[in-house]
Every structure is written in structure tokens, then in C-alpha cells.
Amino acid sequence: MSFKLGNYEIKNKLILAPMAGVSNSPFRLLAREYGAGVVYAEMVSDKGIFHQNKKTLELLYMTEEEKPCAQQIFGSDLETMVEAAMFIDKNSNCDFIDINMGCPVPKVAISAQAGAALMKDPQKIYDIVKAISEKVSKPVTVKIRSGWDDKSINAVEVAKMAEKAGAKAITIHARTRAQGYSGEPDLDIIKAVKEAVSIPVFGNGNVVDGPSAKRMLEYTGCDAVVIGRAALGNPWIFREINAYLNNEPIPERKVTEVRDLMIRHFLDLVRIKGEHIACLEMRSHGPWYLKGLTNASEVRKELSRIETKEAFLMHVNKYFDEMIKK
Ligand SMILES: Cc1cc2nc3c(=O)[nH]c(=O)nc-3n(C[C@H](O)[C@H](O)[C@H](O)COP(=O)(O)O)c2cc1C
């Protein structure tokens, strides 16, 4: 079940995806505790690091308990990408430096010509990965898409270029930039990338449970699967998929466990980011945690506009107290 990444022997085949506004320290820690073998931190901008922007630097916060953990950067300018990677190499607690070549949002892929826009220029990918790999001591990994659009599927070419330039692993989100986050991921492209390179390959796209993880692993031969949206408000997914892959009974998810984890996630956010930001972030995370629970529409509404720590704890405890009484 294990594979090697840098100096680590990763004990299972599940990875938490980098997700801006989600994959921060408290959430990564929950994912690790519940069974993610590796966690990826959300992307930070190379320019933000280069200019020592306070908010960007705060995003680099990472604890020992989360490791092994990758820090992702995005950008398109060779010089600032290298500077940012060197800064992270020296100052971040991360184990790997990941380069984003998949972000589809216009601010990144169009205005900045970064993220998925790099897929249009494999030579540039080679230059960036090579220059960074030569300057940092931590292993460099890349996260790519199938291609820019269905007329330019080039993941295999890009993967080979990245490997030649020194990348130590490749995540492939098996959709084009044009597809965004919808449509079925193309398992054949993950398989083709895996066959084309000898570094670890991680498959990504719509892994939502044990069967979908197993299908991607078996069909493509990839070394691990990267889980994004299905982990939102759902760190248990790692425990459940690990059990499924090991043919073990799926552990029960107790209602009290949902309450305790929500509260812990929130209090960790308060500690690291302060009450105001923690409340803003929990306006999304809170309702995600409650997905599928009965009679939760009222509390979901309250959490989606939560403003204080006191109110958060009051609404969550009230809801779960009533649930447990029934
Ligand atoms: C809220 C959100 C934020 C994301 N932020 C990033 C990011 O910072 N870097 C990145 O490479 N991908 C990012 N992604 C893409 C995911 O890492 C992943 O590739 C995508 O969601 C597909 O996986 P899934 O089908 O398991 O969700 C983001 C996705 C979501 C939903």
C-alpha cells in the first residue's frame, strides 16, 4: 500500500488536495488524523511571497503534526517563482514544494497566465521546474490538468517534461481547464501519465468514496488518489476509504464525533486566524459538516451567517443536544 515521496515512506494511498480557503493548518491536521497519507496546503502566490505580503506569509503556517505536507505556489514569472520557492524552502515547515499548473480561475489562468495557463507552454513548465529544483533542497512536485482544452490534451508531454526537469511527483487532475470542475475525469489520461513517467503519479478528480478510489487506483495504476471536494466538512472520508481499500469494516461516524470535530476545527481557526476570520471560514465549513444530518436546515442557516464564537458554540451545541436526546 505504501509509496515513497522524498524521504517519506507514505503508508497509504490517500492525499488531501490543495484547496484555497480550505486546506489550511487546522483542516490539514484533521485530514491527517483521519488517515490522509499526505496533505497539500492551499496555493500561495509567488508575487505575494516575493513582496513579503503579510497575508500570503500567514498562509504558510504549518505544524509538525500535519507532516508530510506540501506547500503549493502559483505564478508564471520564472524569477519570482524561483525566489518564492527558495523562500519557502528556507522558511516553511513543509516537506515538498508543489507548483500549481491546474488552477482554472480567470484571475490566475487568464490575468496572471499562471495555473492551468502553463499547460499551454510545456517548455516554460520545464524551465520553471528545472530552475526551482536546482535552487531548493526540498523535493519539487507539480499539479497539472489533462490539458488546456479538449483540442490540446498534453498531460503526458507535460509530465515527461516535468520529470526531466526534476519533479519528484505529479498530481494529475484529469480534466481540462475548459472543463473546470465538472464532467467525468478521464482515467485514461491518468493511466497514460503513469505509464509515461517513473516518478509517483497521483490521480485526481471525483474520488468521493471507497469504490471511486479503488476504481481510479486499479484502472490507472496511480500511486495515490488526491481528494478535494468530497473532503469538505468530511475528514472521515480518509478513514472510510482506507478501511474500504483494506477490506475492513467502515468505522461508524458518531454524531457526537461530528459535533466535536466541528467545534475543534472552529476553535483551532480562532486560535490561528482570530474570531472574525474563523467565523467567515466556518460559514462554509459549518454547513458542509452538517450535510446529510436530519433537521439541520435551521442550524445550517445560522452558521452560514455566523458572527461570533459564542453564537457558533451555542447553535452547534443546541442542535446536537436536541439530536442526541431524540
Ligand atoms: C474550494 C477549492 C479550492 C481549490 N484550490 C486549489 C488550489 O489552491 N490549488 C490547486 O492546485 N487546486 C485547487 N483546487 C482544485 C482541487 O485541488 C482538485 O484538483 C479539484 O477539486 C478536483 O478534485 P475533486 O474532484 O476531488 O474535488 C481547489 C478546488 C476547490 C473546490
The ligand as an SDF file (V2000), in Angstrom:
LIG
                    3D

 31 33  0  0  0  0  0  0  0  0999 V2000
  -12.5730   25.3480   -2.9670 C   0  0  0  0  0  0  0  0  0  0  0  0
  -11.4830   24.7820   -3.8530 C   0  0  0  0  0  0  0  0  0  0  0  0
  -10.2310   25.3660   -3.8470 C   0  0  0  0  0  0  0  0  0  0  0  0
   -9.2030   24.8470   -4.6500 C   0  0  0  0  0  0  0  0  0  0  0  0
   -7.9510   25.3930   -4.5700 N   0  0  0  0  0  0  0  0  0  0  0  0
   -6.9230   24.8130   -5.2330 C   0  0  0  0  0  0  0  0  0  0  0  0
   -5.5770   25.2400   -5.0240 C   0  0  0  0  0  0  0  0  0  0  0  0
   -5.2890   26.1360   -4.2240 O   0  0  0  0  0  0  0  0  0  0  0  0
   -4.6110   24.6030   -5.7580 N   0  0  0  0  0  0  0  0  0  0  0  0
   -4.8870   23.5790   -6.6310 C   0  0  0  0  0  0  0  0  0  0  0  0
   -3.9710   23.0230   -7.2530 O   0  0  0  0  0  0  0  0  0  0  0  0
   -6.1460   23.1390   -6.8160 N   0  0  0  0  0  0  0  0  0  0  0  0
   -7.1570   23.7130   -6.1220 C   0  0  0  0  0  0  0  0  0  0  0  0
   -8.4190   23.2050   -6.2360 N   0  0  0  0  0  0  0  0  0  0  0  0
   -8.6330   22.0030   -7.0760 C   0  0  0  0  0  0  0  0  0  0  0  0
   -8.5360   20.7220   -6.2400 C   0  0  0  0  0  0  0  0  0  0  0  0
   -7.2310   20.5700   -5.6960 O   0  0  0  0  0  0  0  0  0  0  0  0
   -8.8630   19.4870   -7.0930 C   0  0  0  0  0  0  0  0  0  0  0  0
   -7.9410   19.4110   -8.1450 O   0  0  0  0  0  0  0  0  0  0  0  0
  -10.2680   19.5500   -7.6810 C   0  0  0  0  0  0  0  0  0  0  0  0
  -11.2190   19.9590   -6.7170 O   0  0  0  0  0  0  0  0  0  0  0  0
  -10.6780   18.1860   -8.2780 C   0  0  0  0  0  0  0  0  0  0  0  0
  -10.7140   17.2050   -7.2710 O   0  0  0  0  0  0  0  0  0  0  0  0
  -12.1220   16.6940   -6.6580 P   0  0  0  0  0  0  0  0  0  0  0  0
  -12.9510   16.2300   -7.8240 O   0  0  0  0  0  0  0  0  0  0  0  0
  -11.7350   15.6060   -5.7010 O   0  0  0  0  0  0  0  0  0  0  0  0
  -12.7510   17.8820   -5.9690 O   0  0  0  0  0  0  0  0  0  0  0  0
   -9.4530   23.7380   -5.4950 C   0  0  0  0  0  0  0  0  0  0  0  0
  -10.7390   23.1580   -5.5010 C   0  0  0  0  0  0  0  0  0  0  0  0
  -11.7380   23.6640   -4.7050 C   0  0  0  0  0  0  0  0  0  0  0  0
  -13.1020   23.0080   -4.7260 C   0  0  0  0  0  0  0  0  0  0  0  0
  1  2  1  0
  2  3  1  0
  2 30  2  0
  3  4  2  0
  4  5  1  0
  4 28  1  0
  5  6  2  0
  6  7  1  0
  6 13  1  0
  7  8  2  0
  7  9  1  0
  9 10  1  0
 10 11  2  0
 10 12  1  0
 12 13  2  0
 13 14  1  0
 14 15  1  0
 14 28  1  0
 15 16  1  0
 16 17  1  0
 16 18  1  0
 18 19  1  0
 18 20  1  0
 20 21  1  0
 20 22  1  0
 22 23  1  0
 23 24  1  0
 24 25  2  0
 24 26  1  0
 24 27  1  0
 28 29  2  0
 29 30  1  0
 30 31  1  0
M  END
$$$$
